[in-house]
């Protein structure tokens, strides 16, 4: 009886609380979080002012007629309508850019992959060669363009000199509309150093045990490359493919310095046409509309690649 009374007394003193009440705590922000936001605030403020702000402004600007001097007049979709129906050079620049992308990106990937495989070998002084191949990436685009103007010179250029050694006539690279785009595609190889570095990092991450297992199964170098190297490198190839397409659609410096879009608009690439509309004719609203169309094109191509990647990109985790 005494024990029962004690138990009842204890139970009477207990207060039942909701399940969530026991774990509910007042919201508190730790000092580490506060200091984290303080340190990141300069970057966030700069990002909002110099990136987010201009992006939003350009979107609204694309629906206006704004010629830099004067007020912006709202015209709705007229800029986009003019672009698709009345601007012949818009389609010319889009074709030139697509042509350049179609050939320069696969060629650059193949050359970069080959160079990465060569630089992945344990050779003496290999670090020096890796540095040499990467140096053009950090060089000035304008300086490199001026160098290529001399290389492509029909009379005195080094490229035509080598071609004439084989008894063949050298083409007029930058003065012939039929050879201008191939010249820029050839020139695009000077910037493969960055892609080579990414491929090289991927190759060094492929486990050697896979090659040893393939060799034990009787696989030769070609089969090892096809069934081991390529599948294991497919995520890196996919990444470089996306970056390459995005970069090729924004080609500008070379065409602006070397040809200005000529001859006969053969090298009038999309961004160069956009630049001329915005800073040559001061049609800022129209140039903003062109920029948003370019964004949508790149976005569509990226989403398409991500959809198709499921068929050929292999991830070690099985995803």
C-alpha positions as CSV (number, residue, x, y, z in Angstrom):
1,X,0.0,0.0,0.0
2,X,2.9,2.4,0.9
3,X,4.5,1.7,-2.5
4,X,1.2,2.3,-4.4
5,X,0.8,5.7,-2.6
6,X,4.3,6.7,-3.5
7,X,3.7,5.8,-7.2
8,X,0.5,7.8,-7.2
9,X,2.2,10.8,-5.7
10,X,5.0,10.6,-8.3
11,X,2.4,10.3,-11.1
12,X,0.4,13.3,-9.8
13,X,3.5,15.5,-9.9
14,X,4.3,14.6,-13.6
15,X,2.9,17.0,-16.2
16,X,2.3,15.6,-19.6
17,X,3.6,17.7,-22.5
18,X,3.2,17.4,-26.2
19,X,5.8,15.3,-28.0
20,X,7.2,18.3,-29.9
21,X,7.3,20.6,-26.8
22,X,10.2,18.7,-25.3
23,X,12.4,19.3,-28.3
24,X,11.2,22.7,-29.3
25,X,13.8,25.4,-28.9
26,X,13.8,29.1,-29.5
27,X,15.4,30.0,-32.8
28,X,19.0,31.2,-32.3
29,X,21.6,32.2,-34.8
30,X,25.1,31.1,-33.7
31,X,27.9,33.7,-33.8
32,X,29.7,31.6,-36.4
33,X,26.7,32.0,-38.7
34,X,26.6,35.7,-38.2
35,X,30.3,36.1,-38.9
36,X,29.9,33.9,-41.9
37,X,27.3,36.2,-43.4
38,X,29.4,39.3,-42.5
39,X,32.4,37.9,-44.4
40,X,30.4,36.8,-47.4
41,X,28.4,40.0,-47.5
42,X,30.8,42.0,-49.8
43,X,30.7,39.2,-52.4
44,X,26.9,38.9,-52.1
45,X,26.4,42.7,-52.5
46,X,28.8,42.8,-55.5
47,X,27.0,39.8,-57.1
48,X,23.6,41.4,-56.7
49,X,24.8,44.8,-58.0
50,X,27.0,43.7,-60.8
51,X,25.4,40.4,-61.9
52,X,21.8,40.0,-60.8
53,X,20.9,43.7,-61.3
54,X,22.2,43.9,-64.9
55,X,20.5,40.6,-65.8
56,X,17.1,41.8,-64.6
57,X,17.7,45.2,-66.2
58,X,18.7,43.6,-69.6
59,X,15.5,41.5,-69.5
60,X,13.3,44.6,-69.3
61,X,15.6,46.5,-71.7
62,X,15.0,43.8,-74.3
63,X,11.3,45.0,-74.6
64,X,12.3,48.6,-75.2
65,X,13.7,50.8,-77.8
66,X,16.8,52.3,-76.1
67,X,19.5,54.0,-78.0
68,X,21.8,55.0,-75.1
69,X,20.9,58.6,-75.5
70,X,17.4,59.4,-74.3
71,X,14.7,57.4,-72.5
72,X,13.8,53.8,-73.1
73,X,10.5,53.4,-74.9
74,X,8.4,50.2,-74.3
75,X,7.8,48.4,-77.6
76,X,6.9,44.9,-76.3
77,X,8.1,42.1,-78.5
78,X,9.1,44.3,-81.5
79,X,12.8,43.6,-80.9
80,X,12.3,39.9,-81.1
81,X,9.9,40.2,-84.0
82,X,12.5,42.3,-85.9
83,X,15.2,39.8,-85.1
84,X,13.5,36.8,-86.5
85,X,11.8,38.4,-89.5
86,X,13.7,41.5,-90.7
87,X,17.4,41.0,-89.6
88,X,19.1,39.0,-92.2
89,X,22.4,39.3,-90.4
90,X,20.9,37.7,-87.3
91,X,20.5,34.4,-89.2
92,X,23.8,34.8,-90.9
93,X,25.6,35.3,-87.6
94,X,23.6,32.3,-86.1
95,X,24.6,30.1,-89.0
96,X,28.3,31.2,-88.7
97,X,28.3,30.4,-85.0
98,X,26.6,27.1,-85.4
99,X,29.1,26.1,-88.1
100,X,32.0,27.1,-86.0
101,X,30.6,25.2,-83.0
102,X,29.9,22.1,-85.0
103,X,33.5,21.7,-86.2
104,X,35.6,23.4,-83.6
105,X,34.2,21.7,-80.5
106,X,34.6,18.1,-81.6
107,X,38.0,18.9,-83.1
108,X,39.2,20.6,-79.9
109,X,38.0,17.7,-77.8
110,X,39.8,15.1,-79.9
111,X,43.0,17.0,-80.0
112,X,42.9,17.8,-76.2
113,X,42.1,14.2,-75.4
114,X,45.1,13.0,-77.5
115,X,47.4,15.5,-75.9
116,X,46.2,14.6,-72.4
117,X,47.0,10.9,-73.1
118,X,50.5,11.8,-74.3
119,X,51.1,14.1,-71.3
120,X,49.9,11.4,-69.0
121,X,52.9,9.2,-69.7
122,X,55.8,9.0,-67.2
123,X,58.4,10.8,-69.4
124,X,61.3,12.9,-68.3
125,X,60.5,16.6,-68.2
126,X,56.8,16.0,-68.7
127,X,55.9,18.9,-66.4
128,X,57.6,21.3,-68.8
129,X,55.6,20.0,-71.7
130,X,52.4,20.4,-69.7
131,X,53.2,24.0,-68.9
132,X,54.0,24.7,-72.6
133,X,50.7,23.4,-73.8
134,X,48.8,25.4,-71.1
135,X,50.6,28.7,-71.7
136,X,48.4,29.9,-74.6
137,X,45.3,29.8,-72.3
138,X,46.7,32.5,-70.1
139,X,47.9,34.6,-73.1
140,X,46.1,37.7,-74.2
141,X,43.4,37.0,-76.8
142,X,44.2,40.1,-78.7
143,X,47.9,39.3,-78.8
144,X,47.2,35.8,-80.0
145,X,44.9,37.1,-82.7
146,X,47.5,39.4,-84.0
147,X,50.0,36.5,-84.2
148,X,47.5,34.4,-86.1
149,X,46.9,37.3,-88.6
150,X,50.6,36.9,-89.5
151,X,50.4,33.1,-89.6
152,X,47.4,33.3,-92.0
153,X,48.9,35.9,-94.3
154,X,48.5,34.5,-97.9
155,X,52.0,35.7,-99.1
156,X,54.2,35.8,-96.0
157,X,52.4,33.6,-93.5
158,X,54.0,30.5,-92.0
159,X,51.1,28.2,-92.7
160,X,51.0,28.9,-96.4
161,X,54.8,28.6,-96.5
162,X,54.6,25.1,-95.2
163,X,51.8,24.3,-97.7
164,X,53.8,25.5,-100.6
165,X,56.7,23.2,-99.6
166,X,54.4,20.4,-100.7
167,X,53.8,22.1,-104.1
168,X,50.2,23.2,-103.2
169,X,48.8,26.7,-103.4
170,X,48.1,28.3,-100.1
171,X,44.5,29.6,-99.6
172,X,43.7,33.1,-98.8
173,X,42.6,32.3,-95.2
174,X,41.2,35.5,-93.9
175,X,40.5,37.2,-97.2
176,X,38.5,34.4,-98.8
177,X,35.0,33.8,-97.5
178,X,35.3,30.1,-98.2
179,X,38.3,29.7,-96.0
180,X,37.6,32.3,-93.3
181,X,35.6,30.0,-91.0
182,X,38.0,27.0,-91.4
183,X,40.8,29.4,-90.4
184,X,39.0,30.3,-87.2
185,X,38.3,26.6,-86.5
186,X,42.0,25.8,-87.0
187,X,42.9,28.8,-84.7
188,X,40.6,27.5,-82.0
189,X,43.1,24.7,-81.3
190,X,45.4,27.2,-79.6
191,X,43.2,27.3,-76.6
192,X,42.9,23.6,-75.9
193,X,45.3,23.8,-73.0
194,X,42.6,24.3,-70.5
195,X,40.7,21.3,-71.8
196,X,43.9,19.3,-71.8
197,X,44.5,20.0,-68.1
198,X,40.9,18.8,-67.2
199,X,41.4,15.6,-69.3
200,X,44.7,15.0,-67.7
201,X,43.2,15.2,-64.2
202,X,40.5,12.8,-65.3
203,X,43.0,10.3,-66.7
204,X,45.1,10.3,-63.6
205,X,41.9,9.4,-61.6
206,X,41.3,6.2,-63.6
207,X,42.3,3.3,-61.4
208,X,45.3,1.3,-62.8
209,X,43.6,-1.9,-61.6
210,X,41.1,-1.6,-64.4
211,X,43.8,-1.7,-67.0
212,X,45.5,-4.6,-65.3
213,X,42.3,-6.5,-65.2
214,X,41.6,-5.8,-68.9
215,X,45.2,-6.9,-69.8
216,X,44.7,-10.2,-67.9
217,X,41.5,-10.7,-70.0
218,X,43.5,-10.3,-73.2
219,X,42.5,-6.8,-74.0
220,X,45.0,-4.9,-76.2
221,X,45.7,-1.1,-76.1
222,X,42.8,-0.3,-78.4
223,X,40.3,-2.3,-76.4
224,X,41.5,-0.9,-73.2
225,X,41.1,2.6,-74.6
226,X,37.6,1.8,-75.9
227,X,36.2,-0.2,-72.9
228,X,38.1,1.3,-70.0
229,X,39.4,4.8,-70.7
230,X,36.5,6.2,-72.7
231,X,33.8,5.0,-70.3
232,X,35.7,6.1,-67.2
233,X,36.4,9.5,-68.9
234,X,32.8,10.0,-70.1
235,X,31.9,12.4,-67.3
236,X,34.9,14.5,-68.1
237,X,34.2,14.4,-71.8
238,X,30.6,15.5,-71.1
239,X,31.8,18.4,-68.9
240,X,34.2,19.6,-71.6
241,X,31.6,19.2,-74.3
242,X,29.1,21.5,-72.4
243,X,31.8,24.1,-71.6
244,X,33.1,23.9,-75.2
245,X,29.7,24.6,-76.8
246,X,29.0,27.4,-74.4
247,X,32.3,29.0,-75.2
248,X,32.1,28.5,-78.9
249,X,28.7,30.3,-79.0
250,X,30.4,33.3,-77.4
251,X,33.4,33.6,-79.7
252,X,34.1,37.3,-80.2
253,X,37.7,38.6,-79.7
254,X,39.3,36.7,-82.6
255,X,36.7,37.8,-85.2
256,X,36.6,41.4,-83.9
257,X,40.4,41.8,-84.1
258,X,41.2,39.7,-87.2
259,X,38.4,40.3,-89.6
260,X,35.7,42.5,-88.1
261,X,33.2,40.0,-89.4
262,X,34.4,39.8,-93.0
263,X,35.0,38.9,-95.6
264,X,31.4,39.1,-96.8
265,X,30.1,38.5,-93.3
266,X,31.7,35.0,-93.3
267,X,33.0,35.5,-89.8
268,X,30.2,37.6,-88.4
269,X,29.6,35.5,-85.3
270,X,26.6,36.0,-83.1
271,X,28.3,37.9,-80.3
272,X,30.1,40.1,-82.8
273,X,26.8,41.0,-84.4
274,X,25.4,41.7,-80.9
275,X,28.3,43.9,-80.1
276,X,27.9,45.9,-83.4
277,X,24.2,46.4,-82.7
278,X,24.7,47.5,-79.1
279,X,28.0,49.5,-79.3
280,X,28.1,50.3,-83.0
281,X,24.6,51.3,-83.7
282,X,23.7,52.0,-80.0
283,X,20.6,49.8,-80.3
284,X,20.8,48.7,-76.7
285,X,17.3,47.3,-76.5
286,X,17.8,45.2,-79.6
287,X,21.2,44.0,-78.3
288,X,19.7,43.0,-75.0
289,X,17.1,40.9,-76.9
290,X,19.8,39.2,-78.8
291,X,21.6,38.4,-75.6
292,X,18.5,36.7,-74.2
293,X,18.0,34.7,-77.3
294,X,21.6,33.5,-77.0
295,X,20.9,32.6,-73.4
296,X,17.9,30.5,-74.4
297,X,19.8,28.8,-77.2
298,X,22.6,27.8,-74.9
299,X,20.1,26.7,-72.2
300,X,18.3,24.5,-74.7
301,X,21.5,22.9,-76.0
302,X,22.7,22.3,-72.4
303,X,19.4,20.7,-71.4
304,X,19.4,18.5,-74.5
305,X,23.0,17.4,-73.7
306,X,22.0,16.5,-70.2
307,X,19.1,14.5,-71.4
308,X,21.2,12.6,-74.0
309,X,24.0,12.1,-71.4
310,X,22.1,9.3,-69.7
311,X,22.8,7.1,-72.8
312,X,26.5,7.4,-72.9
313,X,27.9,9.0,-69.7
314,X,29.1,6.4,-67.2
315,X,29.4,7.1,-63.5
316,X,31.4,4.8,-61.2
317,X,28.6,5.0,-58.6
318,X,26.2,3.5,-61.1
319,X,24.0,6.6,-61.3
